[in-house]
């Protein structure tokens, strides 16, 4: 988590704290994940951190866990309203927020813009990949449209390549020897997407999040990460999916086997 994001989160907690709590934030650890709260969380190991009025000089509340929630939750505890970045029983969302992708993460908004469906781009390869994997042709096209605008020569600033913007490790995992070959890229991307849809029981939002930011990041946050780039990417893919389904007249994707 960046210092700027930590400061923003701290100020957010200040805004909802009672006056007497304004300089105390609790750093709570539970099952290897870290949250920040205005009161000790049940079931967590919490440490009170007194922070100077000059928040820019705040200590490192997060340690090396690198965990940051995308929602501030409100709940009642001991007759008072308390706030936390962990979704504990009885909590209700109070404020949602996003942060920039930390350095080194593959998450991105995509290279393609939302626009009209392009049904003529690599049509044979998409049909073949959809038939081989059972993943909806319209969904694969939506991902490719958002990822690269179907440019087989595309390379992202973070190193993803080809039509489906596969990272080198992912391409290797699926036997893609030429990431700039539309047939290989689309086949590898389709097989990767099939695996993700199976992992998330057909949930396209989580599958798109993992395709964009990685399985590990989705597991770390227990869902869609709070990265602004990933959330914009998901919105883009879902919007494109609706447009491709309408243009192609396709039926809903059958559940992954």
MOQUI-V574695 format. One record per backbone hydrogen bond with DSSP energy under -1.0 kcal/mol. NH is the residue of the N-H (numbers start at 0). CO is the residue of the C=O. Records with the same first field share a line. If there is no record, write none. Layout:
NH = CO, CO
This chain:
5 = 1
6 = 2
7 = 3
8 = 4
9 = 5
10 = 6
11 = 7
12 = 8
13 = 9
14 = 10
16 = 12
20 = 17
21 = 18
23 = 20
24 = 48
25 = 36
26 = 46
27 = 34
28 = 44
29 = 32
32 = 29
34 = 27
36 = 25
37 = 82
43 = 40
44 = 28
46 = 26
48 = 24
50 = 22
54 = 52
56 = 53
57 = 54
60 = 58
64 = 61
71 = 94
72 = 83
73 = 91
74 = 81
76 = 79
79 = 76
81 = 74
83 = 72
84 = 35
87 = 85
90 = 87
91 = 73
93 = 71
94 = 71
96 = 69
98 = 225
104 = 101
110 = 146
111 = 145
120 = 117
125 = 121
126 = 122
127 = 123
128 = 124
129 = 125
130 = 126
131 = 127
132 = 128
133 = 129
139 = 135
140 = 136
141 = 137
142 = 138
143 = 139
144 = 140
145 = 141
146 = 142
147 = 143
148 = 143
149 = 143
150 = 147
153 = 150
155 = 159
158 = 155
160 = 165
161 = 153
164 = 161
165 = 160
170 = 166
171 = 167
172 = 168
173 = 169
174 = 171
175 = 170
180 = 177
184 = 180
185 = 181
186 = 182
187 = 183
188 = 184
189 = 185
190 = 186
191 = 187
192 = 188
193 = 189
194 = 190
195 = 191
196 = 192
197 = 193
198 = 194
199 = 195
200 = 197
201 = 196
202 = 199
206 = 202
207 = 203
208 = 204
209 = 205
210 = 206
211 = 207
212 = 208
213 = 209
217 = 213
218 = 214
219 = 215
220 = 216
222 = 217
227 = 98
230 = 226
231 = 227
232 = 228
233 = 229
234 = 230
235 = 231
236 = 232
237 = 233
238 = 234
239 = 235
240 = 236
241 = 237
242 = 238
243 = 239
244 = 240
245 = 241
246 = 242
247 = 243
248 = 244
249 = 244
